[in-house]
């Protein structure tokens, strides 16, 4: 292998290492700040929460609210479906959180976009069945029920970020449909519903953007923005702008404009403000 080939392999390996590496503030690394009675906020989800493949909203919340008596745990794992999040709640419960923020479901949708996606998620995430909307709902019911039974935490669940900016695409429509499912589940269990999907939809409709970039279907395509960020040194915002996208860097993962909506919604929940 020549120098160019060696550099390409090394760059690819470094990219995968960086976006796969979980943040320092995971549940397993959590230790309460000595001598300080801070309220513990556990954020449970997928890559939107892990924040290594795009902008990190958990870090933004920590930067804004750590001085106000909150401590944040990042329980996000890239690629997770609702089934995987359900089977990881033990690590969240053990931190004895005061608040739990849930953002899950995007991969439940992505896994259904093609046969290759379905196979990818079934193998990588050890799924016991093919992903369906009904299965997503059942997992979500069980996840929230278990958290309510085993913690004293106040719980909020976000509706899903939009997938792509193409209102005619099936992924875009499913993100809206799954968000309606989330609303019904939240109502059933009496937990707070945070309308992220509705805010993002209103943003796009208000701005009346003409570009309608279809969703990136292959999970492997998300490697390119991470390569640009970790190897070429570009900011997530530069990558988003180059792609001509308004809320994401790659039609799925959130840019700073989108995560600012998450931060606003979560902060309002924590501070007891009314949410519209």
BELKA-V234586 format. One record per residue. RES is the residue in three letters. PHI is phi as a letter, one per 30 degrees, with the letter a starting at -180 (999 if undefined). OMEGA is omega as a letter, one per 20 degrees, with the letter a starting at -180 (* if undefined). Layout:
BEGIN
res=(RES;RES)
phi=(PHI;PHI)
omega=(OMEGA;OMEGA)
END
This chain:
BEGIN
res=(UNK;UNK;UNK;UNK;UNK;UNK;UNK;UNK;UNK;UNK;UNK;UNK;UNK;UNK;UNK;UNK;UNK;UNK;UNK;UNK;UNK;UNK;UNK;UNK;UNK;UNK;UNK;UNK;UNK;UNK;UNK;UNK;UNK;UNK;UNK;UNK;UNK;UNK;UNK;UNK;UNK;UNK;UNK;UNK;UNK;UNK;UNK;UNK;UNK;UNK;UNK;UNK;UNK;UNK;UNK;UNK;UNK;UNK;UNK;UNK;UNK;UNK;UNK;UNK;UNK;UNK;UNK;UNK;UNK;UNK;UNK;UNK;UNK;UNK;UNK;UNK;UNK;UNK;UNK;UNK;UNK;UNK;UNK;UNK;UNK;UNK;UNK;UNK;UNK;UNK;UNK;UNK;UNK;UNK;UNK;UNK;UNK;UNK;UNK;UNK;UNK;UNK;UNK;UNK;UNK;UNK;UNK;UNK;UNK;UNK;UNK;UNK;UNK;UNK;UNK;UNK;UNK;UNK;UNK;UNK;UNK;UNK;UNK;UNK;UNK;UNK;UNK;UNK;UNK;UNK;UNK;UNK;UNK;UNK;UNK;UNK;UNK;UNK;UNK;UNK;UNK;UNK;UNK;UNK;UNK;UNK;UNK;UNK;UNK;UNK;UNK;UNK;UNK;UNK;UNK;UNK;UNK;UNK;UNK;UNK;UNK;UNK;UNK;UNK;UNK;UNK;UNK;UNK;UNK;UNK;UNK;UNK;UNK;UNK;UNK;UNK;UNK;UNK;UNK;UNK;UNK;UNK;UNK;UNK;UNK;UNK;UNK;UNK;UNK;UNK;UNK;UNK;UNK;UNK;UNK;UNK;UNK;UNK;UNK;UNK;UNK;UNK;UNK;UNK;UNK;UNK;UNK;UNK;UNK;UNK;UNK;UNK;UNK;UNK;UNK;UNK;UNK;UNK;UNK;UNK;UNK;UNK;UNK;UNK;UNK;UNK;UNK;UNK;UNK;UNK;UNK;UNK;UNK;UNK;UNK;UNK;UNK;UNK;UNK;UNK;UNK;UNK;UNK;UNK;UNK;UNK;UNK;UNK;UNK;UNK;UNK;UNK;UNK;UNK;UNK;UNK;UNK;UNK;UNK;UNK;UNK;UNK;UNK;UNK;UNK;UNK;UNK;UNK;UNK;UNK;UNK;UNK;UNK;UNK;UNK;UNK)
phi=(999;d;d;d;d;d;d;d;d;d;d;d;d;d;d;d;e;d;d;d;d;d;d;d;c;d;e;d;c;d;b;e;d;e;i;c;c;c;d;c;c;c;c;c;l;c;d;e;d;e;i;c;c;a;d;c;d;d;d;d;d;d;d;d;c;e;d;c;j;c;b;c;c;c;c;c;b;e;i;d;c;e;e;d;d;e;d;c;d;e;d;d;e;d;d;h;d;d;b;b;c;c;b;b;k;e;d;d;d;e;d;c;d;a;d;d;d;e;d;e;d;d;d;d;c;h;d;d;a;d;d;b;d;d;d;e;d;d;d;d;e;d;e;d;e;d;d;d;d;c;b;c;d;d;c;b;b;d;d;d;d;d;c;i;b;c;d;c;d;d;d;e;d;d;d;d;d;d;d;d;d;d;e;d;d;e;d;e;c;i;c;d;c;c;d;d;e;d;d;d;d;d;d;d;d;d;d;h;d;d;d;b;d;d;d;d;d;d;e;d;d;d;d;d;e;d;d;d;d;d;c;d;i;d;d;d;d;d;d;d;d;d;d;i;c;c;b;b;c;a;i;b;d;d;c;d;e;d;d;d;d;d;d;d;d;d;d;d;d;d;c;i;d;d;c;c)
omega=(a;a;a;r;r;r;a;r;a;r;r;r;r;r;r;r;a;a;r;a;a;a;a;a;r;r;a;r;a;r;r;r;a;r;a;r;a;r;a;r;r;r;a;r;a;a;r;a;r;r;r;r;r;a;a;a;r;r;r;r;r;a;a;a;r;a;a;r;r;r;a;r;r;r;r;r;a;r;a;r;r;r;a;r;r;a;r;a;r;a;r;a;a;r;a;a;r;r;r;r;a;r;a;r;a;a;r;r;a;a;a;a;r;r;r;r;a;r;r;a;r;a;a;a;r;a;a;r;r;r;r;r;r;r;r;a;r;r;a;r;a;a;a;r;a;r;r;r;a;r;r;a;r;a;r;r;r;r;a;r;r;r;a;r;r;a;a;a;a;r;r;a;a;r;r;a;r;r;r;r;a;r;a;r;r;a;r;a;r;r;a;r;a;a;r;a;a;r;a;r;r;r;a;a;r;a;r;r;a;a;r;a;r;a;r;a;a;r;a;a;a;r;a;r;r;r;r;a;a;a;a;r;r;r;r;a;r;a;r;a;r;a;a;a;a;a;a;r;a;a;r;a;a;r;a;r;a;a;r;r;r;a;r;a;a;r;r;r;a;a;r;r;r;a;a;*)
END
